[in-house]
Amino acid sequence: MTTPPVREQFLVISVLGPAPMELTTLLSRLCFENRCSIDSSRLSRHGELCALTLQVSGSWDALARLESALPILTRKHGFTINLTRSNPPAARPQALPYVAYVSAVYRPDIISEICQFFLDHRVELESMTCDTWIAPQTGGTMLNATLTVTLPAGTQISWLRDQFLDFADALNLDALIEPWRPQTP
């Protein structure tokens, strides 16, 4: 008699805390101790806090043990945590990954305008990084944004690129969109 295969389940964990190395070490160790795998993670600093997001997989009982251990860890170390059960991402074999780079004088509406452009063109957002900085020459606040997007199958790439560049020109943004390339160390 053979045992049926264990069905993997997924949990997304979002944590805020002041010490990125401690936060990452504690959570990765807790996942390992509860027989869960970290499928993906993102860490970023925001002022004196850092944000860590993990997608963790495992059997239902391993995830349940992890879920019950997390509140104890957060109380002990003063982290803020949010947990959500998730499904694996849907396969999109025909989707094309692209990266859009935007640089401009900061305005509060720029990010929402860029996202609306992609939403209007049925382009999905995979990841986004935005940073502001003070320009040394002028003292003005500048914005750098990098958006990784996936173009739906059948998208005419040259047309979308032209539309994006016209959109960027209309908003006075320095922008570029190009195929995504894996980062090599």
Backbone torsions as a table, in degrees:
resi	resn	phi	psi	omega
1	MET	NA	129.9	179.0
2	THR	-104.3	150.9	177.9
3	THR	-87.9	143.4	179.5
4	PRO	-67.6	151.9	179.7
5	PRO	-64.9	147.1	179.3
6	VAL	-77.3	130.0	-180.0
7	ARG	-85.4	122.0	179.5
8	GLU	-69.5	139.8	173.1
9	GLN	-122.2	166.7	-172.4
10	PHE	-129.7	147.3	179.0
11	LEU	-137.1	131.9	174.7
12	VAL	-104.7	126.7	-177.6
13	ILE	-117.1	124.4	174.8
14	SER	-115.8	127.5	-175.8
15	VAL	-131.9	138.3	172.1
16	LEU	-116.4	135.3	178.7
17	GLY	-165.8	168.5	-174.4
18	PRO	-86.6	-16.3	-172.8
19	ALA	-122.6	98.4	-173.8
20	PRO	-60.9	-41.0	-177.8
21	MET	-69.0	-43.0	178.6
22	GLU	-63.4	-45.3	-179.5
23	LEU	-59.0	-48.4	-178.6
24	THR	-66.3	-42.9	179.8
25	THR	-62.8	-47.8	-178.2
26	LEU	-62.7	-44.8	-177.6
27	LEU	-70.8	-40.1	178.9
28	SER	-66.9	-37.1	177.0
29	ARG	-65.6	-43.1	179.6
30	LEU	-62.6	-40.3	177.0
31	CYS	-61.6	-46.3	179.4
32	PHE	-60.9	-46.1	-178.4
33	GLU	-63.5	-25.9	-179.8
34	ASN	-101.0	16.0	176.1
35	ARG	59.5	40.5	175.6
36	CYS	-112.6	151.5	178.9
37	SER	-108.7	139.9	174.5
38	ILE	-89.3	113.0	-178.1
39	ASP	-84.5	-37.4	177.5
40	SER	-154.4	154.1	178.8
41	SER	-152.6	152.2	175.3
42	ARG	-140.3	135.5	176.9
43	LEU	-130.7	136.6	176.1
44	SER	-147.3	151.0	177.5
45	ARG	-96.3	141.7	178.7
46	HIS	-139.5	94.8	-175.5
47	GLY	65.9	-130.2	179.9
48	GLU	-86.5	-2.7	179.4
49	LEU	-108.0	162.9	170.9
50	CYS	-127.4	153.6	177.8
51	ALA	-118.0	127.7	178.8
52	LEU	-122.2	126.4	176.3
53	THR	-121.4	129.0	-179.6
54	LEU	-124.6	140.1	164.8
55	GLN	-107.2	120.6	-174.1
56	VAL	-115.9	141.6	176.8
57	SER	-124.3	158.2	178.3
58	GLY	170.4	-179.1	176.2
59	SER	-71.8	165.1	-176.8
60	TRP	-60.5	-38.0	-178.3
61	ASP	-73.6	-33.5	176.9
62	ALA	-66.1	-43.5	177.8
63	LEU	-65.9	-36.2	178.2
64	ALA	-64.8	-41.4	176.9
65	ARG	-63.0	-43.1	178.8
66	LEU	-62.1	-44.9	179.5
67	GLU	-60.2	-37.8	-179.5
68	SER	-76.4	-25.6	180.0
69	ALA	-82.4	-25.9	-175.1
70	LEU	-62.9	-43.1	179.5
71	PRO	-60.7	-34.5	178.0
72	ILE	-64.8	-44.8	179.0
73	LEU	-62.3	-42.3	-177.7
74	THR	-68.6	-38.5	177.4
75	ARG	-65.5	-41.1	-177.6
76	LYS	-65.9	-36.9	-173.9
77	HIS	-109.1	0.0	175.9
78	GLY	73.8	29.8	177.1
79	PHE	-88.2	158.4	169.8
80	THR	-107.7	133.3	-172.4
81	ILE	-133.9	151.5	174.1
82	ASN	-139.5	133.3	-178.4
83	LEU	-121.1	139.5	176.6
84	THR	-145.7	128.9	173.0
85	ARG	-70.6	144.1	-173.6
86	SER	-137.8	168.5	173.4
87	ASN	-110.2	159.2	176.1
88	PRO	-64.6	153.9	178.8
89	PRO	-64.2	143.5	177.9
90	ALA	-68.2	140.6	178.4
91	ALA	-68.9	133.5	177.3
92	ARG	-129.7	75.5	-173.5
93	PRO	-64.9	-25.5	-177.3
94	GLN	-93.8	-4.8	-177.3
95	ALA	-73.6	143.7	-179.1
96	LEU	-112.0	121.9	179.7
97	PRO	-81.0	133.6	177.9
98	TYR	-133.5	159.3	177.0
99	VAL	-123.1	131.0	175.7
100	ALA	-109.9	129.0	176.9
101	TYR	-111.3	133.5	179.4
102	VAL	-132.9	134.7	175.4
103	SER	-134.7	133.2	-176.6
104	ALA	-165.6	166.3	168.7
105	VAL	-65.4	132.7	-174.2
106	TYR	-65.2	132.5	168.7
107	ARG	-137.6	143.1	-177.0
108	PRO	-61.0	-21.5	-174.9
109	ASP	-93.3	-4.8	-172.4
110	ILE	-61.0	-49.2	-176.3
111	ILE	-62.4	-43.9	179.9
112	SER	-64.9	-35.9	178.1
113	GLU	-66.2	-42.4	179.0
114	ILE	-63.9	-46.3	179.7
115	CYS	-62.2	-39.5	178.8
116	GLN	-63.9	-39.0	176.7
117	PHE	-56.9	-50.4	-178.1
118	PHE	-67.8	-37.2	176.9
119	LEU	-61.2	-44.0	179.4
120	ASP	-63.0	-25.8	-179.0
121	HIS	-102.2	15.6	177.1
122	ARG	57.0	34.4	178.6
123	VAL	-97.4	131.0	-177.5
124	GLU	-90.5	141.7	177.8
125	LEU	-90.4	125.8	178.3
126	GLU	-99.4	-42.5	177.5
127	SER	-156.9	157.5	-179.6
128	MET	-148.0	137.1	174.4
129	THR	-130.2	128.5	178.4
130	CYS	-131.8	134.7	176.9
131	ASP	-136.7	146.4	173.2
132	THR	-113.5	153.9	180.0
133	TRP	-154.4	160.3	-179.7
134	ILE	-95.0	124.1	178.5
135	ALA	-70.7	126.0	-176.0
136	PRO	-65.2	-32.4	-177.1
137	GLN	-73.7	-41.9	-173.2
138	THR	-107.5	-21.4	-175.3
139	GLY	79.4	3.3	179.4
140	GLY	-81.1	156.1	178.4
141	THR	-84.0	128.9	-179.9
142	MET	-112.2	156.8	178.7
143	LEU	-123.8	133.6	168.4
144	ASN	-119.6	126.8	179.4
145	ALA	-130.3	139.1	175.2
146	THR	-126.9	121.3	-179.4
147	LEU	-119.5	124.4	173.1
148	THR	-96.4	123.3	-175.2
149	VAL	-127.5	163.2	175.2
150	THR	-122.8	123.6	-179.9
151	LEU	-84.1	135.6	179.0
152	PRO	-68.0	155.9	178.6
153	ALA	-57.3	140.7	177.9
154	GLY	89.1	-2.2	178.8
155	THR	-69.1	130.3	175.5
156	GLN	-81.0	105.8	-170.0
157	ILE	-62.9	-43.9	-178.8
158	SER	-63.6	-38.0	177.7
159	TRP	-64.3	-46.8	-179.6
160	LEU	-63.7	-41.2	178.1
161	ARG	-60.0	-44.7	178.1
162	ASP	-62.8	-42.5	178.6
163	GLN	-61.8	-42.2	-179.7
164	PHE	-65.7	-42.8	-180.0
165	LEU	-67.8	-36.9	174.5
166	ASP	-64.2	-42.4	177.0
167	PHE	-59.6	-46.5	-179.2
168	ALA	-64.1	-41.7	178.0
169	ASP	-61.5	-41.6	-179.0
170	ALA	-62.7	-31.2	-179.8
171	LEU	-97.7	4.4	-179.1
172	ASN	60.8	46.8	178.7
173	LEU	-107.7	142.2	169.8
174	ASP	-88.7	112.0	-171.4
175	ALA	-138.4	157.4	-179.8
176	LEU	-151.5	141.6	172.9
177	ILE	-130.9	130.7	-176.6
178	GLU	-148.3	163.2	178.4
179	PRO	-59.1	142.5	176.6
180	TRP	-69.9	139.2	176.9
181	ARG	-128.6	136.2	178.1
182	PRO	-60.8	142.7	177.0
183	GLN	-80.6	128.2	177.6
184	THR	-106.2	137.2	-177.4
185	PRO	-69.4	NA	NA
